Amino acid sequence: MAEVVTDSDGFEWVSKRNCALRPGRLAALLAIPAGASLTIAASFASVGAWWILVFSVIELLGLVAAFIVYARHAGAYERLFLTRDRLVVEINSGTATSREELNPWSARIEFACARIPGAGGEGLVTVSGSGRTLRLGRFVPGPQRAALAMRIRRELRHALCRGSSEPD
């Protein structure tokens, strides 16, 4: 899911994972089979089949592990904010957030549509400048990434045109 906001202050692009369930709703949904499994296992354990309880606990540990993996990455996003004076790229992978501020006057926006086997970040939009290179578009469908690169380039030109000369 991508969201674009353009106003007189600048341009902001936000892209998030397309997750059908928020972590809270998924936890509530997983609680139903977990509770049923424990109830059934406890009833078998009460009549002497205690080993079924062991398998039920193993099943619950698998559910908890799946929930943790899902919840960590459900909130991942990419954000680009652009004004005449600054270009900010923020990337959240679910475990960490990195925020880089680049000089828009020296920024370059590129998109390599050729896929190179074994290359990391193939087919992503590359934002480079100030000695750093960042890749965007992980949550954007492949065919739409070229349009994203063109849109960011256009907005960069508009932001720089709002100011008449490079800042000191």
ROVO-895960 format. One record per residue: chain; residue in one letter; x, y, z of N, C-alpha, C, CB in turn. Coordinates in steps of 0.02 Angstrom, whole numbers, m for minus. Each point is the difference from the previous one (the first is absolute). Glycine has a CB too. Example, Ala and Ser with C-alpha at 12.3 -4.5 7.8 and 13.67 -1.06 7.14 Angstrom:
<nodes>
A_A_660_m284_390_m45_59_0_45_60_0_m95_m59_62 .
A_S_77_112_m98_42_59_3_m39_55_37_59_m32_m108 .
</nodes>
This chain:
<nodes>
A_M_42_m58_0_m42_58_0_45_62_0_m93_m62_61 .
A_A_80_107_m107_40_61_m4_m45_61_8_84_m58_m75 .
A_E_m58_108_107_m38_61_12_45_58_m20_m68_m52_94 .
A_V_41_98_m135_38_57_m23_m36_64_22_45_m65_m100 .
A_V_m7_111_128_m28_64_21_45_54_m29_m49_m49_108 .
A_T_19_95_m146_37_56_m27_m36_64_21_41_m68_m100 .
A_D_m4_114_130_m29_64_18_53_53_m10_m79_m53_83 .
A_S_65_113_m60_47_56_m10_64_m10_40_m97_75_m21 .
A_D_95_m115_74_60_m11_41_47_m52_m30_m67_31_100 .
A_G_41_m77_m140_43_m51_m29_m39_m60_m23_90_39_73 .
A_F_m54_m93_m80_m27_m63_m27_16_m55_50_14_39_m120 .
A_E_m63_m81_134_11_m57_45_m29_m62_m31_m3_76_101 .
A_W_43_m129_m103_m21_m65_m25_10_m51_55_29_31_m120 .
A_V_m81_m70_135_4_m52_51_m26_m65_m30_m15_85_94 .
A_S_53_m138_m84_m21_m66_m23_5_m48_58_39_24_m119 .
A_K_m93_m63_128_m2_m48_56_m15_m69_m27_m38_90_79 .
A_R_53_m139_m38_m18_m69_m17_m75_m5_m5_103_m45_57 .
A_N_m126_1_m100_m71_m12_m8_m19_m59_45_0_46_m119 .
A_C_m10_m34_182_m18_m52_49_m75_2_12_114_7_55 .
A_A_m146_m64_m63_m72_m3_8_m23_9_72_m3_m75_m99 .
A_L_44_52_146_m19_3_71_52_40_39_m59_m110_m10 .
A_R_35_151_55_45_33_47_20_m52_52_m54_115_m18 .
A_P_113_m107_49_23_m50_49_m50_m13_57_114_36_m27 .
A_G_m150_14_51_m49_m10_53_m57_m45_m22_29_112_45 .
A_R_m53_m102_m105_m54_m43_m26_24_m71_m13_m54_101_m51 .
A_L_116_m107_27_27_m67_m11_8_m37_66_60_41_m102 .
A_A_m39_m6_155_7_m32_65_m68_m25_25_99_74_27 .
A_A_m150_m33_m37_m67_m21_21_m24_m60_m41_m26_118_34 .
A_L_41_m118_m98_m19_m55_m43_38_m64_18_m24_82_m91 .
A_L_88_m76_108_39_m59_19_m18_m26_69_92_43_m71 .
A_A_m121_m1_113_m19_m21_68_m56_m53_m2_33_113_43 .
A_I_m75_m111_m93_m56_m47_m5_26_m72_m10_m73_91_m49 .
A_P_113_m106_m3_24_m69_m6_48_m20_57_m13_10_m124 .
A_A_50_39_150_45_m15_56_m39_m22_61_84_82_m44 .
A_G_m137_m46_60_m42_m18_57_m34_m67_m10_m17_121_23 .
A_A_m8_m133_m83_m33_m64_m14_50_m58_6_m81_58_m76 .
A_S_140_m48_50_51_m53_3_19_m16_72_44_37_m112 .
A_L_m34_15_152_18_m11_71_m57_m33_38_75_99_m5 .
A_T_m137_m80_m9_m57_m30_34_m6_m74_m16_m59_110_m4 .
A_I_66_m126_m59_m3_m71_m20_58_m39_29_m59_32_m106 .
A_A_119_m4_103_59_m34_28_m6_m9_75_69_49_m92 .
A_A_m96_1_127_m8_m6_73_m51_m54_18_29_122_11 .
A_S_m81_m128_m51_m49_m53_14_30_m70_m11_m93_79_m33 .
A_F_134_m87_m18_34_m64_m11_51_m13_56_m17_12_m125 .
A_A_51_41_146_50_m8_54_m33_m21_65_74_85_m55 .
A_S_m136_m61_66_m35_m16_62_m20_m74_4_m42_117_3 .
A_V_38_m151_m60_m16_m72_0_61_m44_m11_m114_29_m42 .
A_G_174_2_45_61_m39_m3_41_6_m64_m57_m75_75 .
A_A_31_107_m126_38_8_m63_37_67_1_m85_m71_m63 .
A_W_133_77_109_36_63_11_43_21_m60_0_m26_122 .
A_W_22_m23_m163_44_16_m56_m35_43_m53_61_m108_21 .
A_I_m128_107_m23_m36_43_m47_10_74_20_m85_m91_m21 .
A_L_91_104_86_13_68_23_68_24_m25_m70_m22_102 .
A_V_119_m22_m106_66_18_m26_m5_23_m72_55_m83_79 .
A_F_m92_44_m120_m8_20_m70_m39_65_m7_4_m121_m31 .
A_S_m52_131_74_m38_63_m1_45_60_16_m103_m63_34 .
A_V_147_55_13_47_54_17_48_13_m58_m8_m30_123 .
A_I_31_m22_m156_43_8_m59_m37_38_m55_62_m107_29 .
A_E_m125_89_m39_m42_35_m49_m6_74_18_m64_m106_m22 .
A_L_53_121_86_m7_70_21_65_39_m8_m87_m36_81 .
A_L_143_3_m69_64_34_m11_9_18_m74_49_m63_98 .
A_G_m71_19_m142_2_15_m72_m44_59_m18_22_m120_m22 .
A_L_m82_123_51_m45_57_m11_31_66_25_m98_m78_9 .
A_V_128_75_50_31_60_28_59_23_m43_m35_m37_116 .
A_A_75_m10_m140_56_17_m44_m25_33_m64_68_m96_47 .
A_A_m120_68_m77_m28_29_m61_m28_70_13_m28_m114_m41 .
A_F_m4_123_98_m27_66_18_56_51_8_m97_m56_56 .
A_I_151_37_m23_55_46_11_31_22_m66_23_m54_111 .
A_V_m12_7_m156_28_17_m66_m46_48_m37_59_m112_m4 .
A_Y_m123_96_4_m49_42_m35_m2_70_31_m67_m102_m29 .
A_A_62_105_95_m8_64_34_62_45_m9_m75_m56_83 .
A_R_134_27_m85_61_40_m8_1_37_m66_61_m81_72 .
A_H_m87_49_m124_5_30_m66_m64_32_m25_86_m84_m24 .
A_A_m140_79_61_m63_29_m22_3_76_m2_m59_m98_49 .
A_G_100_128_m8_5_73_2_55_29_m43_m46_m7_113 .
A_A_79_m33_m154_55_25_m42_m26_51_m50_61_m110_14 .
A_Y_m19_161_m28_m19_52_m47_61_33_m29_m106_19_63 .
A_E_95_19_m117_51_43_m30_m32_69_m7_58_m97_m63 .
A_R_m19_149_78_m26_68_m3_52_45_m32_m72_m19_103 .
A_L_50_61_m149_44_49_m31_m34_67_7_48_m84_m83 .
A_F_m13_133_112_m26_67_8_48_48_m34_m57_m30_110 .
A_L_29_74_m151_42_43_m41_m24_72_4_23_m95_m77 .
A_T_24_139_93_m11_73_m5_59_28_m39_m67_6_111 .
A_R_67_59_m120_55_31_m37_66_m8_37_m80_83_m48 .
A_D_76_m85_115_61_m2_40_23_m69_21_m32_110_38 .
A_R_m12_m159_m40_21_m66_24_m40_m56_m32_32_53_107 .
A_L_1_m110_m109_m30_m61_m25_12_m53_54_20_31_m124 .
A_V_m74_m53_155_5_m47_55_m29_m67_m22_m9_94_85 .
A_V_48_m147_m75_m22_m68_m16_1_m39_65_44_6_m120 .
A_E_m101_m35_137_m6_m39_61_m24_m70_m18_m26_104_69 .
A_I_62_m154_m46_m17_m70_m16_m6_m38_65_60_6_m111 .
A_N_m118_m37_121_m12_m42_59_m9_m72_m24_m53_96_66 .
A_S_95_m141_m42_m3_m70_m22_m38_m44_49_107_17_m59 .
A_G_m136_13_110_m34_m39_51_43_m9_62_m64_m58_m89 .
A_T_129_53_79_46_m8_57_40_63_13_6_m122_m26 .
A_A_2_163_m24_41_60_8_m25_54_m48_100_m69_36 .
A_T_m88_132_m18_m17_56_m42_63_39_m16_m116_7_49 .
A_S_127_5_m113_57_42_m19_m28_63_m33_77_m101_m16 .
A_R_m46_157_31_m22_65_m26_62_35_m27_m98_8_82 .
A_E_95_9_m146_56_34_m32_m26_66_m29_58_m109_m27 .
A_E_m19_161_37_m17_65_m28_52_17_m53_m56_39_108 .
A_L_33_m27_m169_44_14_m56_m11_71_m25_m1_m121_m32 .
A_N_51_147_m2_m4_66_m31_m38_m9_m66_109_40_55 .
A_P_m167_m9_m63_m38_m9_m62_35_27_m61_m102_6_68 .
A_W_148_41_m59_36_28_m57_49_m50_m31_m11_113_52 .
A_S_34_m161_m13_47_m49_m27_m32_m70_m5_95_67_48 .
A_A_m159_m72_m36_m34_m65_0_m11_m25_m72_m55_28_110 .
A_R_60_m94_m117_m15_m33_m64_m51_m54_12_116_25_m45 .
A_I_m164_m29_1_m53_m51_4_9_m44_m61_m81_76_64 .
A_E_91_m141_m53_11_m46_m56_m44_m62_9_118_41_m13 .
A_F_m132_m72_m44_m37_m63_0_31_m44_m53_m108_55_41 .
A_A_134_m111_m20_29_m48_m47_m50_m57_m9_119_30_34 .
A_C_m150_m33_m92_m50_m51_m10_31_m68_m15_m78_88_m42 .
A_A_141_m90_23_33_m63_m14_13_m37_65_53_47_m105 .
A_R_m69_m110_105_12_m41_60_67_m35_m8_m124_m17_18 .
A_I_165_26_32_66_m32_0_m1_m55_52_58_107_m37 .
A_P_m49_m170_16_m3_m55_49_51_9_55_m39_m76_m90 .
A_G_17_66_151_45_5_58_10_69_27_55_m97_m45 .
A_A_m80_148_10_8_69_24_m54_16_50_52_34_m109 .
A_G_m33_m4_165_m49_20_50_m38_61_m22_73_m47_89 .
A_G_m138_48_m74_m41_58_m16_m14_9_m74_47_52_99 .
A_E_m47_m106_m137_m10_7_m72_m70_26_m15_81_m93_m20 .
A_G_m84_139_m27_m64_27_m21_m29_51_48_m18_m105_m57 .
A_L_56_130_105_m25_51_46_20_69_m22_6_m83_93 .
A_V_m40_133_m68_17_70_m14_59_18_44_m120_30_m31 .
A_T_172_m1_1_60_18_37_2_76_9_61_m101_m46 .
A_V_m54_122_109_8_71_17_71_7_26_m125_16_27 .
A_S_165_24_m61_70_8_21_17_74_5_30_m110_m54 .
A_G_19_123_96_23_68_10_36_5_67_m94_45_m69 .
A_S_137_3_76_38_11_61_40_m62_19_m86_83_38 .
A_G_108_m122_m87_40_m59_13_m39_m60_24_91_77_26 .
A_R_m157_m74_m28_m41_m56_23_m47_m23_m56_6_42_118 .
A_T_m23_m106_m116_m46_m29_m48_m54_m37_37_90_m10_m88 .
A_L_m153_25_73_m57_m32_33_m45_m29_m54_6_80_99 .
A_R_m39_m135_m83_m44_m33_m47_m72_1_27_95_m74_m40 .
A_L_m141_95_m2_m71_5_18_m42_m43_m47_19_116_44 .
A_G_m80_m130_m22_m48_m33_m43_m11_m74_16_32_80_m85 .
A_R_m11_m102_143_m8_m71_18_m73_m21_3_106_7_64 .
A_F_m151_39_m47_m70_m16_8_m42_24_m60_15_8_124 .
A_V_19_12_m177_m33_23_m61_5_m56_m51_26_123_25 .
A_P_m81_m140_m59_4_m51_m52_52_18_m53_m120_m29_20 .
A_G_157_m21_m44_55_11_m48_m17_45_m58_38_m111_32 .
A_P_m95_100_m67_m15_43_m58_m11_73_18_m50_m100_m52 .
A_Q_35_116_115_m14_70_20_63_36_24_m115_m35_29 .
A_R_171_1_m22_60_31_27_29_52_m47_24_m104_63 .
A_A_m26_92_m128_26_50_m48_m41_64_4_39_m92_m77 .
A_A_m105_86_84_m43_59_7_16_37_65_m91_m57_m67 .
A_L_106_19_120_19_30_64_64_41_m8_m55_m95_63 .
A_A_104_67_m97_63_36_m11_m11_64_m39_62_m108_3 .
A_M_m104_105_m55_m15_60_m39_m36_52_42_m5_m70_m103 .
A_R_m41_48_145_m37_47_43_46_35_50_m102_m72_m12 .
A_I_147_34_42_47_29_48_46_49_m35_m5_m103_71 .
A_R_30_86_m132_42_46_m38_m37_65_m15_60_m98_m50 .
A_R_m123_92_28_m40_59_m16_m10_44_62_m58_m65_m91 .
A_E_42_34_147_m10_38_61_66_32_24_m94_m77_32 .
A_L_150_43_m43_65_29_17_13_62_m42_44_m114_32 .
A_R_m58_110_m97_9_59_m43_m45_57_22_30_m76_m96 .
A_H_m93_61_112_m46_53_23_23_31_66_m95_m60_m57 .
A_A_120_19_102_23_27_64_60_45_m10_m42_m103_58 .
A_L_87_84_m103_60_40_m12_m17_63_m39_69_m104_1 .
A_C_m121_102_m43_m21_59_m38_m32_52_45_m16_m71_m101 .
A_R_m14_49_157_m30_48_47_53_46_29_m89_m84_27 .
A_G_150_59_m21_56_41_23_42_18_m60_0_m55_114 .
A_S_23_115_m118_34_24_m60_73_m21_m4_m77_95_0 .
A_S_110_m105_56_70_m19_m4_17_m48_56_29_110_m52 .
A_E_26_m145_43_21_m50_49_16_34_67_45_m73_m93 .
A_P_m70_45_148_14_31_65_74_m7_18_m118_m23_36 .
A_D_142_70_4_71_m1_20_14_m51_53_8_118_m28 .
</nodes>
